[in-house]
Amino acid sequence: MTALLQFDPIRLPPECETLRAEVRAFLAEEVAAGTFDPHQPGHGDAYNRGFSKQVGAKGWIGMTWPKRYGGHERSQLERYVVTEEFRAANAPAHLHFVADRQSGPILLKYAPEHIKHDILPRICRGELCFAIGMSEPGSGSDLFAAKTKATKADGGWTINGSKIWTTSAQIADYMLALFRTSPPTKENRRHGLTQFLVRMKTPGITVNPIRQMTGKAGFNEVVFNDAFVPDDHVLGEIDGAWKQATSELAYERSGPERFLETFYVLLELIRALGPEPELRGAEGLGRLVAQLHTLRRMSVSVAGMLQAGKEPVVEGSIVKDLGTIWEQKLPNRVRDLAAFLEPEILNRATLEDQLAFATTVAPKLTIQGGTTEILRGIIARGLGLR
Ligand SMILES: Cc1cc2nc3c(=O)[nH]c(=O)nc-3n(C[C@H](O)[C@H](O)[C@H](O)COP(=O)(O)OP(=O)(O)OC[C@H]3O[C@@H](n4cnc5c(N)ncnc54)[C@H](O)[C@@H]3O)c2cc1C
């Protein structure tokens, strides 16, 4: 059974450490210039068009894509370092992040050439925000039960129905969406879905914000009422999207963003404990850092396997499962350790603010991008257990 699992021991090469120094210097300059406050909880999920354009100008979006589409032909490991530093610094990279991580790679594989030349360079310049249109009321984990319909029309398709929990739809320029183009067949219940590129400004699309526990409205209901999508915006095979919808999972599920979403509370705890922490604080912190280090080694390993052209779907699912549970529990662990600190520690107010915010963020972490139960199903299948 263990032979089916493979976490290659990857070390980041020297060019990654050079790049890390450049990224840290850039982020420090941006903090000094007041672009963002690394202590402000939730900044990692903020949208900042100006900042995204600056990141694009640095060459840190579309890093692994071909130069002819505006990319930079760098490695997955270099991209890993940029993602890691941005998340750890709580930098406002949300505008370009989904396009960089998964929408761009899907377009690279399945979009017609003229669309690639139009859209990919704009993603690389940090100009475009993408949303993922998969979940619907009544079909989340079971993606292949999607009902929102695309009906063939003259020169394109007419869309009717709705998507839900669509992150960034309120600001996105485009959505990559799965729509039903045929009913499922008896032999294959996954048949009949097609992937589309949808311009969010298309008439007939309404975006209704959904407020979350944090008080923010980061995701939405998106309603399609006779919205028209042209033929050249079909991505890949008609009725065959199930073949392509699962192929990006290792990219989506294994990156450092999958265990660093509440990382700021750990940094604040380190500040609060100071250079000479008392025994209980030191032991608790040591335990958390050791767990984080292990998760990171596993996540870097998956990035290395992606770079080597492998498809570590099971390993990526394990990183997301362990990572999101860890980042979900982190706020409570930090709260426990902070309980023994003197009331007058200097960063008490910041720590309390961060803990309050991270506690309301935590429940979603094991749901977004595939729930814990679904991931465990994938892992069990990969290990031949079901
Ligand atoms: C913050 C956030 C952002 C999101 N952003 C997006 C987005 O941008 N685009 C998008 O399309 N979706 C998005 N989602 C939706 C997300 O993908 C779904 O919520 C998720 O897939 C679960 O689907 P569901 O909510 O319909 O729950 P359900 O699928 O109804 O699941 C309910 C419960 O049943 C369990 N369950 C379901 N099926 C099985 C099974 N076969 N075996 C065992 N247990 C099972 C689940 O684990 C869960 O605990 C987002 C969700 C969150 C929380």
PDBQT file of the ligand as one rigid body, heavy atoms in Angstrom, charges set to zero:
ROOT
HETATM    1  C1  LIG A 401     -15.075  29.936   1.201  1.00  0.00    +0.000 C 
HETATM    2  C2  LIG A 401     -15.583  29.109   0.072  1.00  0.00    +0.000 A 
HETATM    3  C3  LIG A 401     -15.304  29.477  -1.231  1.00  0.00    +0.000 A 
HETATM    4  C4  LIG A 401     -15.803  28.721  -2.289  1.00  0.00    +0.000 A 
HETATM    5  N1  LIG A 401     -15.538  29.136  -3.559  1.00  0.00    +0.000 NA
HETATM    6  C5  LIG A 401     -16.065  28.442  -4.595  1.00  0.00    +0.000 A 
HETATM    7  C6  LIG A 401     -15.863  28.897  -5.943  1.00  0.00    +0.000 A 
HETATM    8  O1  LIG A 401     -15.192  29.904  -6.187  1.00  0.00    +0.000 OA
HETATM    9  N2  LIG A 401     -16.433  28.209  -6.950  1.00  0.00    +0.000 N 
HETATM   10  C7  LIG A 401     -17.176  27.086  -6.731  1.00  0.00    +0.000 A 
HETATM   11  O2  LIG A 401     -17.631  26.497  -7.700  1.00  0.00    +0.000 OA
HETATM   12  N3  LIG A 401     -17.395  26.637  -5.462  1.00  0.00    +0.000 NA
HETATM   13  C8  LIG A 401     -16.856  27.293  -4.408  1.00  0.00    +0.000 A 
HETATM   14  N4  LIG A 401     -17.084  26.863  -3.128  1.00  0.00    +0.000 N 
HETATM   15  C9  LIG A 401     -17.986  25.727  -2.909  1.00  0.00    +0.000 C 
HETATM   16  C10 LIG A 401     -17.294  24.474  -2.475  1.00  0.00    +0.000 C 
HETATM   17  O3  LIG A 401     -16.558  23.897  -3.524  1.00  0.00    +0.000 OA
HETATM   18  C11 LIG A 401     -18.401  23.539  -1.971  1.00  0.00    +0.000 C 
HETATM   19  O4  LIG A 401     -18.967  24.150  -0.825  1.00  0.00    +0.000 OA
HETATM   20  C12 LIG A 401     -17.881  22.186  -1.634  1.00  0.00    +0.000 C 
HETATM   21  O5  LIG A 401     -17.480  21.513  -2.795  1.00  0.00    +0.000 OA
HETATM   22  C13 LIG A 401     -18.945  21.354  -0.879  1.00  0.00    +0.000 C 
HETATM   23  O6  LIG A 401     -20.150  21.355  -1.569  1.00  0.00    +0.000 OA
HETATM   24  P1  LIG A 401     -21.533  21.709  -0.819  1.00  0.00    +0.000 P 
HETATM   25  O7  LIG A 401     -21.336  22.962  -0.070  1.00  0.00    +0.000 OA
HETATM   26  O8  LIG A 401     -22.619  21.629  -1.822  1.00  0.00    +0.000 OA
HETATM   27  O9  LIG A 401     -21.714  20.547   0.248  1.00  0.00    +0.000 OA
HETATM   28  P2  LIG A 401     -22.213  19.068  -0.024  1.00  0.00    +0.000 P 
HETATM   29  O10 LIG A 401     -21.567  18.527  -1.252  1.00  0.00    +0.000 OA
HETATM   30  O11 LIG A 401     -23.702  19.052   0.042  1.00  0.00    +0.000 OA
HETATM   31  O12 LIG A 401     -21.620  18.308   1.232  1.00  0.00    +0.000 OA
HETATM   32  C14 LIG A 401     -22.222  18.401   2.531  1.00  0.00    +0.000 C 
HETATM   33  C15 LIG A 401     -21.466  17.469   3.453  1.00  0.00    +0.000 C 
HETATM   34  O13 LIG A 401     -21.584  16.106   2.972  1.00  0.00    +0.000 OA
HETATM   35  C16 LIG A 401     -20.291  15.539   2.773  1.00  0.00    +0.000 C 
HETATM   36  N5  LIG A 401     -20.303  14.693   1.552  1.00  0.00    +0.000 N 
HETATM   37  C17 LIG A 401     -20.812  15.024   0.336  1.00  0.00    +0.000 A 
HETATM   38  N6  LIG A 401     -20.612  14.017  -0.529  1.00  0.00    +0.000 NA
HETATM   39  C18 LIG A 401     -19.956  13.028   0.141  1.00  0.00    +0.000 A 
HETATM   40  C19 LIG A 401     -19.459  11.755  -0.218  1.00  0.00    +0.000 A 
HETATM   41  N7  LIG A 401     -19.572  11.289  -1.471  1.00  0.00    +0.000 N 
HETATM   42  N8  LIG A 401     -18.822  11.030   0.735  1.00  0.00    +0.000 NA
HETATM   43  C20 LIG A 401     -18.683  11.498   1.996  1.00  0.00    +0.000 A 
HETATM   44  N9  LIG A 401     -19.148  12.714   2.403  1.00  0.00    +0.000 NA
HETATM   45  C21 LIG A 401     -19.768  13.481   1.488  1.00  0.00    +0.000 A 
HETATM   46  C22 LIG A 401     -19.362  16.720   2.555  1.00  0.00    +0.000 C 
HETATM   47  O14 LIG A 401     -18.022  16.387   2.925  1.00  0.00    +0.000 OA
HETATM   48  C23 LIG A 401     -19.963  17.760   3.507  1.00  0.00    +0.000 C 
HETATM   49  O15 LIG A 401     -19.495  17.550   4.811  1.00  0.00    +0.000 OA
HETATM   50  C24 LIG A 401     -16.594  27.568  -2.038  1.00  0.00    +0.000 A 
HETATM   51  C25 LIG A 401     -16.855  27.182  -0.740  1.00  0.00    +0.000 A 
HETATM   52  C26 LIG A 401     -16.364  27.936   0.320  1.00  0.00    +0.000 A 
HETATM   53  C27 LIG A 401     -16.655  27.497   1.709  1.00  0.00    +0.000 C 
ENDROOT
TORSDOF 0
